[in-house]
Each structure stands twice: as structure tokens, then as C-alpha cells.
Amino acid sequence: MPPKNAILFTGSSSFRLWSDVQEQFPGYTIINRGFGGSTIPDVIRYANDIIFPYKPKQVVIYCGDNDLAARDKTITGDSVANRFITLFNLIRSKLPKTSIVYVAIKPSPSRAHLMPQAEEANNKIKAFLATKKRTGFVDIYSRMLNPDGTPVQALFKEDNLHMNAQGYAIWKDAILPYLSK
């Protein structure tokens, strides 16, 4: 069992595929519990398995991307934000002193058509977190755009969805200031 009081990364494949995440953050104890294809309701459903047993001092979440890409066309930026708020409240109810950090939904070339909904979700989640203590919102979104507002394709693998080392380097620099010592 990984140590308690660590920093837990959870969410979708963007975290799961970050195979060297511990090496990227020396001096921090990182537990990576990202799982491929996950949506925010999946993280909620499995929270008793992937979050609470570890009693983390901080939870870093990357999720919402797959929610928007789901076949359910009723999912909007607003509904993704509401799903996140449900997850946030669940974590706070069981781990009231735990810091919660949300990593913005990234602008992927393969999902460029979803960028307006991602921006809406990111803005609403950022505004929500600004009203709460022990939280952070990591804006990786703007760091992954070209000057014309399109996603930087060089940050992604051939599938234009998952990041390469250059993409993760941006994430590392953006996330580091939010990690709890």
C-alpha cells in the first residue's frame, strides 16, 4: 500500500499515461491512480477504491475531457462543471482538510471541436474553486495553444489526443507550483 499523506493524481488517461510522473516531481510522494477513458462520474463511482484508502494530503484531478467527448450530446461545459462540483463535495465530505487541485481540460487537436465547451467547463470550475479554501486551478489550456488559438499539435502523439514528452513538460511546469509540500 502506498504511503498515506501523499499527493494523489486521479482522472483519465492523460494522468494514467504519465509514466514518469514521480520522477518529474522529486521531493514529492505521488500516487498515480488515473485510468483510461474515465469521466468524472467514473472517478466518483470508484472514489472508495482510488482516492479514500490513500488518505492523501492533496488530490490532483484531470478529468472532464472524456465527459465532453461522450456520445451523450446533452453534456455541456456547465454539466461537466457540475459533475466536478459533485466530486469536489464528495472528497471534501470524507477528507475535509485535503487540498484539491483541478488541471484544466486540455485543448487536443482531435477534439478541437469541443474547445468552446472545454473553455466553459474550465471557467466555471476555476470560478468555483476560487470560492473554496485549499484549492487550485492549473491552467494548462492556454499554455497548449498557438497564437491563433488552435492546439499546438507538436505536444501530442499521433492520435492527436494523448500528449508526448513536450506536452507533459508543460504540465509539469504548470502543476509544480500547486503541489503541497
N, C-alpha and C positions, 0 to 999 in steps of 0.2 A: 504494500500500500504506500503510495507517495506520501510525503510528509504533510502534516496539517500546516496551516498558516502560510501556504504557498500562494502563487498567483495562478489562477485557473483561466486558461483560454478555452472558450467554447463557442460553438456555432458551426458553420458549414465548411465545405472543403477548402476554402481559402486558408483556414486555420489547419485543417487536417493535413494538407499537403505541405505545410511549413515544417519540413522535417528537421531543420536545424534551429528551430525557434529557441531552444535552451541555449545553444551556443551564441545566438545573436544577442542574448541578454545576460552576459556573465554577471555574476553577483546577485542574480535573482533566481529563485526556485520557481520554475514554470512547469505546470501540468497542462498538457495539451489534450483536450477532450473534444476537439472539433470532429464532426462526422459528415461525410459526403452527402450532398443532396438535402441537407436539413433545412427546415423552415423554422420560424420562431415557435409555432405550435409543437414541433418535434422536440425542441430544446425544453419547452415547458413539460411535455409528456415524459421526458427522460431525466428531468432535473434531479429526481431522487437517486438516480444512478450516476449522473455525470457532473453534478455540482455539489449537492449537500454532503455526501460522505466525506469529501475532502476538507470541509470546513475552511475554505480559502479565505485569506485576508483581502483578496481582490478577485473579482470576476471581470474578465475582458471578453466582450461579446462581439462576434462578427456574424450577423445573420440578417436576413431581410431580402437579400439578393434573390434567393430561390423562391421566396414568397411572391415577389413581383413576376417572376418568370413562370409561375404555375399556370396551368390551363384554366384556372378559375379567373375569369376576366373581371370579376367583381372586386378583386384585390387591388387596392389603390395605395398610394403613399400614405394616406390617412389611416387606412386599415392596418398597414404594416406598423405604423407608429403606435396604434392602439394595441397591437399584439405585443410590441416591445414593452409598453407600459404594464401589461399584464405580467410579463416575465419579470420585469423590474420589481413589481409589487410582491410577486411570489418569492423572489430572492430576499428582498428586504424583510418579509414576514418571518423567514427562517434564519436569516443571517443579518440581523439589523445593523451591525457595525461594519459589515463588509463593504468595501469600496466597489462601485460598479462603473465600468468604462465601456462605452459603445464605440466601435470602429465603424465609421460611416460606410454605407453601401457604396461599393466601388463602381466606376464607370467602365464597364467592359465593352470592347468593340462588338462582341457577339450579341450584346444586349443594349446597344446604343439606343434602340427604340424605347427602352424603359427608363432612360435618363430623367425625363421630367418627373416620373413617379418616384424614382430614387431620390431626387432632389427634394421633393415634397416630404418624403419619409425622413430624410436626414434633417431637414429644417425643423420638423415637428419634434423629432427625438432630441435634437440639440436644445430646443426651447424648453422641453420638459425637464431635461437633465439640469438645465440652468437654475431650476427652482428647487433642486434637491441637494442635500449635503453628501459629501464623499462620492462624487461622481465625476465623470469626464466624458467628453465627446471628442473623438480623434478624427479630424478632417483629413482623410486620405484622398477624398474625392477630388478636391481642387488641385492636389499635387499630381494627379494622374491624368490631367487634361493638357492638350495642346493649347496654344494661344487662341485658336479658333473655337475652343470649347469641345472638341472631339477627344475621345480617349486616345492616349499615347499607345499605339499598337506595339511598340518595341518593349513594353513592360509585360507582355503576355506571351504565353506559349502558343503553339499553332492553333489550338482550339479557340483562341481569342476570348477565353473566359477565365482560365486559370493563369496565375502570374508566374513569371520566371524570376530569377535571382534579382534582376533590376527592380521589378515590382516590389519584391519583399524588402529590398534595401530602403525603398521609400517608406514602407510600412514601419520598418524598424525605427527609422529616424522620427517618424510621426508618433509612434506609440511610446517610445522610451520616456519622454517627459511625464507621462501619466502613470507610470508604474510605481507602486508603493514599495518603499524600502523596508 
